[in-house]
């Protein structure tokens, strides 16, 4: 049997395995249609059919003609066919195309909007532009003040409607980048949700014509060229001249574009493109007072965007439904578009305040330490004998000064001393006329009055900071006023210093591996290592160049004593004239540079006693000193721009990076490294986090205008934002977990459900790894990658390691890779996922050098080869034959053989090489821009990556649909108790990659956890069934744990202690630890039930489906 031989070849056959306990008496939902595959099709159809019909109806009709003149009435205005205007509460249509414009100089609230259905146009106007009370002046900026519901655009409710109203009517709104428009819609913040859904044409465009990173760069250059050619009189060197690269890319460029409305409309609808010049009126620098005079023009611009969005929908919808035929895809995208995050407005403001205050305090302290260091370094001038030239860090700085040249003294007659006038005496002691002056005061005045007259000798234009070295002067800002005392913002001293200033590492006296750091233009930051043979430089060369202090470096550096004592001059002069002639004759300048470096490395290698990570730069010629670059995280081909950046601050914890100073001040300098790490997160994310649109809603039972602390944030999710159709969002989907040394990193924990609510969610364990292993297991029987149901779970080494691998025994995938290449398990995990995503030997070599900078390219390449042969295997040619005759229509095939992951890669490549690749689960098609039918064999690694990651998107869509089907909510008129209705409300909060979070009532939290487990079981079973495997191992059937918590933190027991939250969640905020429930705990706490869902008892070891019956 192939499975046994494969496992035996990799030493896995007969290994001990762990039996997972059964879940007794678990009730599963009745499968609609009788099978797991028909069940998902039917529940997907139930959730999307009505919305799909509305979309199809919307594209069947031409839009009515847009109004010639737009109304300035506040709120919504409906336009009839005869140009009649009617004030309405909201567009009472089942399907509309919608566009919102926001004057950014005013705030985040909507300024104007248009909507259009198959029968009518609508417009909406904010209060400060309206003719009934507005004068075009929005008042002072609203920065820091929350937005209220009354400022938003109603799409489902009347002003007289009670709050919160149950809005169950199914409607569809179409927009481009729909989450932006959705965030300005009032009812989307109502706690009970609604039946309205948003269809995003941007996401649909990405699904149909999304591009890779390389393709995006090419299209970006195309867009710049078009914009440039518009302003040029002649464009003969524009699009008419096609380069070789353009010819290679021509095929896919015909079916792809960037994601903006203008570019997508140009691609799918044709024409010259949209006029977007009026958009600048809504920019943050454009005065709001200029909006009203241009009201008609800007309303027309807004309506043109809505019209273009409809045209784009008409072109995209048929393609989208054809390329993504399974209803679960659309259902999952619509569900992702309902994301919303609950927050307390007071806690949100407190978080922003605490993070900003902590950041500013740490930054001020860090700046103070740097200023102290700069002042200390500046005093090197006072030590005499040019002490700065012997300083291992400051020797190369510009120590030149500007002298204060006094005016020449005038003739002796004017210099004769006279009795000082009484007026000068009074001014000297700041006394008024007539007040007595003591004898002592008069003596002091006579003694020092001559100093008062020296100001006449000062030049009319004083040099800035005379006597200070140039490097110091550059760090000191000049006062903006002639009199510094009148400039309130000016602070004397080197206040321009930050950790990003190039001189900062030198002022901190930074060391890498105990050697002083140094910066070389073109090479970046490195270290100075003494002991290099000294060439016979001429005395003139040595005098004209600033040289490192070799003697001091020898005494300081951790080099062997024998080297220090035997160090001497060595005549190893290169004949530069001869080399120059050789260069002129045989090679280009580029070739010369490469050859010179290799020559230097061959004849001037680092000594054997140096075991550090520095990368030798032999062409940096300091007499007696090697210059070695500090290793860059992206590999040896990159230069380090700042060793104090967040990529290198971790080295301070293990003393790889240190500060040379054993004084008390030195310890504070070392703490500067820690401060830089602490403030980096908030410095990079403050603007993005602070700009979140927080909308307060009234409390139940209170008046609509009553103040409330309850608020929501609608994340700006693009439900399909990448080539692989992953959802993207700039703040919440990229939020890091709380770390004790990161200011503001407790961001996720600030999201907290409101009173009597919980956050329930889970991570899918090893989602992408399981998908890849599943494909390999399903295809293993024929070794050619075809998914014909001939395999079995765990039948390949990768599948076995995924299902049964044990970290403690070293049998899991990551431990095996770590042992093979000699790296940590975490590093092996990165290598493994990179390989599954399609990365090859070169990328693995780069990663290995990044993990272990001391590795040479050859050593890293050898380790990469070892890893690839162990995992991916060998590439062998296999010819298909028909009997004894070679099939002339079948090309020679290459397959992987002998590796633990060979079957998986054969399956992935089989899919990726299809003329029209599609995911194995929901049959979702690859973007037109990357289909082999159009581009041939190009971009194969990208397509392999797409198979895995797009398969994971299918998994997410299936999971969202399954959870929704198990938690459909209770109709308003349902004949059940009101308490029971509350128990089963469930609202989608957010998805992070392979993680989902829901807001549920407190009384239903355990049942919600059980439903998530059951939904996960159904999804795994569906995926296995789709590739021909009709059972499911218990080890992957359920979530490892479902989090039941009061916050959205990653782990329910994490206290989220950070510099800005030093007391943690429990002591600082009163938030108790949450729970993590496996299937057994969830089953027990929920009593094994979930009410209102028809269930049946099934066997618990497997979900079976007989081959041929589905």
BELZI-V986428 format. One record per helix or strand of 3 or more residues. SS is the DSSP state (h for helix, s for strand). FROM is the first residue (numbers start at 0). LEN is the number of residues. If there is no record, write none. Layout:
# BELZI-V986428
ss={SS,SS}
from={FROM,FROM}
len={LEN,LEN}
This chain:
# BELZI-V986428
ss={h,s,h,h,s,s,s,s,s,h,h,s,h,h,s,h,h,h,h,h,h,h,h,s,h,h,h,h,h,h,h,h,s,s,s,h,h,h,h,h,s,h,s,h,s,s,h,s,h,h,h,h,h,h,s,s,h,h,h,h,h,s,s,h,h,s,h,s,h,s}
from={1,26,31,35,74,84,94,111,120,126,148,166,177,185,193,200,212,243,260,276,288,294,326,340,344,386,411,421,438,469,483,503,509,514,523,538,549,560,575,588,624,648,656,663,693,709,746,756,766,796,812,824,840,856,873,892,901,927,931,939,977,985,994,1001,1033,1041,1063,1074,1078,1094}
len={8,3,3,25,5,4,7,5,5,3,3,9,5,4,7,9,19,10,9,6,5,29,10,4,39,4,4,8,19,4,3,4,3,6,7,6,7,6,11,15,5,4,3,27,3,4,4,7,13,8,9,12,11,15,5,5,11,3,4,27,6,7,7,25,3,4,6,3,7,3}
